[in-house]
Amino acid sequence: MQLLSFLVPLGWIESVGPIIPLAILTLAVANMGTRLLSHRKHKQQAVNNDADSLDRYTPHVFTTTGLVILGMLFTLYKPIGGMILMIPVIGLFITDFFEFESREVEARNDMEFERPKAALGVSVLLLIYAAYFGLQFLYAPYLDLIFA
């Protein structure tokens, strides 16, 4: 019995726990797609001289927030793996914040819009980690043959 179970009933996490890595993988892929759509929308707003009213892309905010919440749930299900996965998730969250601020500065100063390079790099790292945890059923039999 875990000590945390006295504070919060965690019995439900055992039933939804195996699905969480696949949900994180799905949201990681969706986050990369919404990042590109968000960048395209911000470019259009800057061209239309809406530099002061650059707004966040709602589906991208949803996928980023979902990644943070699912990462925390995965930390409850598998503490060590969840903490390893939360490193790029938190990095992605912070990078998204600063990338949006840099897009606002670029739009305000009529600078050329750059691609969100840092956020794309962290997204790829998150995708690799999410694929490692979510697709274990594909590669686990082969690893068992090698290391058993």
N, C-alpha and C positions, 0 to 999 in steps of 0.2 A: 504494500500500500504506500502510495506516495504521500509526502507531507502536505503537498498542495491540495490534495483531495479533501482535506478538512475545511479549507476555505472556499473552494469552488468545486462543485461536482463535475468530474471529468470523465464520467462513464461514456458519454456520447462521443467523445473524441476518438475512442477506439473503433467505433463503427464507421465514422466518416474519415478517419485517418488515412486509409489506403487510397482514397480518391483525391486527397489534397495535392499530392505531387503532380498528378495529371491536370488538375485545375490550375496550378501554378504555371505549368508548361503552356497551357492554353492561353492564360492571361499574358505570359511573356511574349508569345507570338503575336497576340492581339495588340500588345503594347508597342511592339516594333511597327506594326501597321498603322496604328493611330499616331505614332510619332511622325511618320512620313506625311500622313494626312494633315496633321497639325502644322507641320512646317510649310506645307503647300498653302494652307489657309492663312498663315501669318504672312507669307509672301504676297498673297492677293490683297490682304489688308494694307500692307505697306505700299503696294503699287497704287491702290485707290486713295492714298493719302489719309488713311485712317490710323496714322502712327500713334496718336494719343489714345485711341480706343482699341488697342491690340488686346484681345481677350484670350483666355485659356480655352483650349479645345476640350469640351465636356467629355467625350468618350475617352480621351487620353487621361484626363484626371480620374475617371472611373477605373480604368485599368491599372493605373499606378496605385491608387488607393486600395484596390482589390488585391494587388500583389503584396502590399504591406500587411493587410489583414490576414490573408492566407499564409503569408510567411510566419506571422505570429502564431497562427493555429498549428502550422507544421512544427514550430518550435515546441509547442505543448505535446505534440504527438511523438516526435523524435528530437529530443533536445539538442544533441550534438549536430546532427544533420541540419536541423532548423537554424541553428546559430550560424553554421557555415553558409547556408542559403540566404540568411538575412543580411550578410555583409554586402553582396551586390544589390540586394533589394533596397537597403538604406542608401547605398551609393547612388542608385538610380533615382530615388526620391529626391536626394539633395541635388543631383545633377539636373534633374528636370526643373527644379526651382531656379537654379542659376542660369540654365539655358533660356528659360522664358525671359528672365530679366535682361539677358544679353540681346535677345531678339527685340525687346522694347528699346534698348539703347540704340541698336542698329537702325530701327525704324525711325526713332526720333531724330537721329543725326544724318539721315539719308545715306547710310552706308550700305554696302552690298551685303545681302543676307548670306550668312555661311550656313552650311549644313550642321546639324547638331552632332559634331564628331565625338565629343566626350560621351554624350548620352548614348550614341550608337555603340560605342565601345563597351560601355557598361551593360547595355542591353544584350550584346553578344555573349559577354561573360555570364550574365544571368541566364540566358538561353542554354548555355552549356551546362551550368549547374542544374537547371530545371530539367533538362533532358537526362542528366545523370540520375537524378532522383525519380523522375517520372517514367522513364523507359527501362527500368531494371528488369522487367519481365522479358525484354528482348535479349539482353546480353548476359543475364545472370547464369543461364545454363552453360554458356561457353566459359565463363569465369570459373564455374564449379569444376568443369573438366580440366582446366589448367591448374587450379590451385588445390584441388581435392586430393 
